[in-house]
């Protein structure tokens, strides 16, 4: 969609062209009709009116809040409850009317969307005030979880991206606060279930919401919530199944596809990439997960990681995690089976260094060396070296892909992890100051030269990558 700024500049230039005789009046009239020059001034006026209305509403709201605060303790409980419910219904009703009104200008619809977000915030305030009025004490993370689930229902019903993002942030904040709270299990049974199985909650609620709202932002937040909560749930075994925590989340993200998520294997004759809406995003998250994982495990701290002997009670407390591992592991297996049905997807191996084969090697190596260290024979120095090698290989592969495809984000991401790995090793080990200074200066000079060269040749690299992709597809 063309922005209003572009339309305003185009109208100014078109008037100049008409006055200079570069275009005739009929051409200018066609441009004015196509880009709706007549509505530019009215749109600005309507937006100004909407801003004034919003400012007036905020001031009236502040006045109402101050008045209610002055008389809050003197009003009966039923009266206060009625005011809170009326405020919630009134703000959301007004916001829904303005948001759905197609006859009103766009500025009013934006104001309606803002009122809906305000209504979601009022929901949390109402929940907190209601609990205080009825003397129901609880924890902050419980309020955030229930509040987030309420906003999530609003996002599903209204199909609003902003409400979906707010709901995920609230739920994830409540989860992270409750997951490390020692008294988190002394609460309602369904809240306990949500905390224990947050990865399944994210998979069954956040991912469908991304499709419903057609939002990559919601998908990214939902996938991150699913992968991190799954890893945290597995790590609660205190050293047991740690290999699964390292391998399953990135395998699930890399093997993700729309067809597999609907539990339907793609047909051999179907197009592999035509219906994949979020696969590229999911694979980027898998690469980021592996990069952060390799960097975190590259430090020489493996002497402190071991498998303790868990009591029978600890085993019983951790058993619910197997439900998440079983369901999401089955989905990951179905996702990786798809590579058999689509051999043309392996063509990207000649173009991209970060491909399915490389990810497979990384996952198998990470799982095998971790299992060997914890279950067979302790190899603290060797396993740290292995994770360092995988970190540098991934960084070099990302730099190579960035140069090959002309992707700025991929190039700078690989360069960041490469320099971060080198600098961390220099700071971790007892190296001399002269060597550290030489390494840091070399990294600084190398990053500067590589960055300047890449930014200068970015367009050429993109053009060359398009030609190579076209030839690969034709062959």
Secondary structure as UniProt FT lines:
FT   HELIX           4..20
FT   HELIX           25..35
FT   TURN            36..37
FT   HELIX           38..71
FT   TURN            72..74
FT   HELIX           77..100
FT   HELIX           106..133
FT   TURN            134..135
FT   HELIX           140..158
FT   HELIX           161..179
FT   TURN            182..185
FT   HELIX           189..196
FT   HELIX           198..201
FT   HELIX           202..206
FT   HELIX           207..213
FT   HELIX           216..235
FT   TURN            236..241
FT   HELIX           242..254
FT   HELIX           258..261
FT   TURN            262..263
FT   TURN            268..269
FT   HELIX           279..297
FT   HELIX           302..304
FT   HELIX           312..318
FT   TURN            319..320
FT   HELIX           321..341
FT   HELIX           343..350
FT   HELIX           356..371
FT   HELIX           372..376
FT   HELIX           380..405
FT   HELIX           408..428
FT   TURN            429..430
FT   HELIX           433..456
FT   HELIX           458..474
//
